[in-house]
């Protein structure tokens, strides 16, 4: 039962961490990419949402480890 509850928290947490890093990385890449002729303006709202997703995911991972263990 502990493993099921850990997965209920852990899977969405992992998705949030990966999605947040991907969103921030893609936004920065679109701004700084040497392959683009004219750089796109930085979309700070996308960076903020990505960082928020990452932080929430990281906190959920920590909560899962504290509540159900690292195994």
C-alpha positions as CSV (number, residue, x, y, z in Angstrom):
1,X,0.0,0.0,0.0
2,X,2.9,2.3,0.8
3,X,4.3,1.8,-2.7
4,X,1.0,2.6,-4.4
5,X,0.6,5.8,-2.4
6,X,4.2,6.8,-3.1
7,X,3.5,6.3,-6.8
8,X,0.4,8.4,-6.7
9,X,2.6,11.3,-5.5
10,X,5.8,10.4,-7.2
11,X,4.6,10.0,-10.8
12,X,3.0,13.5,-11.1
13,X,5.9,15.0,-9.2
14,X,8.3,13.5,-11.8
15,X,6.2,14.8,-14.6
16,X,6.1,18.3,-13.1
17,X,9.9,18.3,-12.7
18,X,10.5,17.2,-16.2
19,X,7.9,19.4,-17.7
20,X,9.2,22.5,-15.8
21,X,12.8,21.9,-16.9
22,X,11.6,21.3,-20.5
23,X,9.5,24.4,-20.6
24,X,12.3,26.6,-19.2
25,X,14.9,25.0,-21.5
26,X,12.8,25.4,-24.6
27,X,12.0,29.0,-23.8
28,X,15.7,29.8,-23.3
29,X,16.7,27.8,-26.4
30,X,14.2,29.7,-28.6
31,X,15.7,33.0,-27.3
32,X,19.4,32.1,-27.6
33,X,19.4,29.7,-30.5
34,X,22.1,30.4,-33.1
35,X,20.0,28.7,-35.7
36,X,17.3,31.5,-35.8
37,X,17.8,34.5,-38.0
38,X,16.2,36.8,-35.5
39,X,15.9,35.9,-31.9
40,X,12.5,35.6,-30.3
41,X,11.7,37.8,-27.3
42,X,12.0,36.2,-23.9
43,X,8.6,35.0,-22.7
44,X,9.0,35.5,-18.9
45,X,5.6,34.1,-18.2
46,X,6.7,30.7,-19.7
47,X,9.9,30.8,-17.7
48,X,7.9,31.6,-14.5
49,X,5.4,28.8,-15.1
50,X,8.3,26.3,-15.8
51,X,10.1,27.3,-12.7
52,X,6.9,27.0,-10.7
53,X,6.2,23.5,-12.1
54,X,9.8,22.5,-11.3
55,X,9.6,23.7,-7.7
56,X,6.2,22.1,-7.0
57,X,7.5,18.8,-8.5
58,X,10.7,18.9,-6.4
59,X,8.7,19.6,-3.2
60,X,6.3,16.7,-4.0
61,X,9.3,14.4,-4.6
62,X,10.7,15.4,-1.2
63,X,7.3,14.9,0.4
64,X,7.1,11.4,-1.1
65,X,10.6,10.5,0.2
66,X,9.8,11.8,3.7
67,X,6.4,10.1,3.9
68,X,7.0,6.8,2.2
69,X,10.8,6.3,2.0
70,X,13.2,6.3,-0.8
71,X,12.5,2.8,-2.0
